[in-house]
Amino acid sequence: MATLAAAAIIQAVRDVGQAAHGSARTIASGTYQGASVFDRLEANAASLRSLDAPALDARIDKVGRHPSSPIGPGSSIIYSLAVSVRVVRHEGLEHDVSTSARDALIALAAADGATLAQALEYPGNLTQTAAAAPTGLVSGLLKWLGSSVASIEDRSVVTTHSFEGAALVTP
């Protein structure tokens, strides 16, 4: 029985965000770095993980049967997916004393959504991971739903970027 390639989907999003993976509209390597910023991490620890470059992580939030998926036993199923990409930017001491530095940091955080959307929405960029593991994502992309500067926590600015997509699973 074939199953959803959830780990490959998450890794492909990380690869596109962190390592300039993809065929076009790629994000320059080093723009974001890999770091787990979803798992019950205190805000200060997440901030420390983003000292060199903003930390980026991805997760699948919701999986369900796509409305176009065949019902009942069959050889394939289409899943609807909700995917979140979280970016944490370090807030240094200069942001405490300079309004313009703090505004610039928040503006960069807000612009992350458009940067990620250009890369993750480009057809084929998410077809496989950098290690060539197939994702099953239809058209090899995710659709950007929007972004929010959800919190300005202890020494960090955290943004969450929401995407949706469909994955085809065949035996």
Buried (B, 14 or more C-beta within 10 A) or exposed (E): EEEBBBEBBBBBBBBBBBBBBBEEBBBEEEBBBBBBBBEEBEBEBBBBBBEEBBBBBBBBEEBEEBEEBEEEEEEEBBBBBBBBBBBBBBBBEEBEEEEEBBEEBBEBBBEBBEBBBBBBBBEEBBBBBBEEBEBBBBBBBBBBBEBEBEEBBEBBBBBBBBBBBBBBBEE
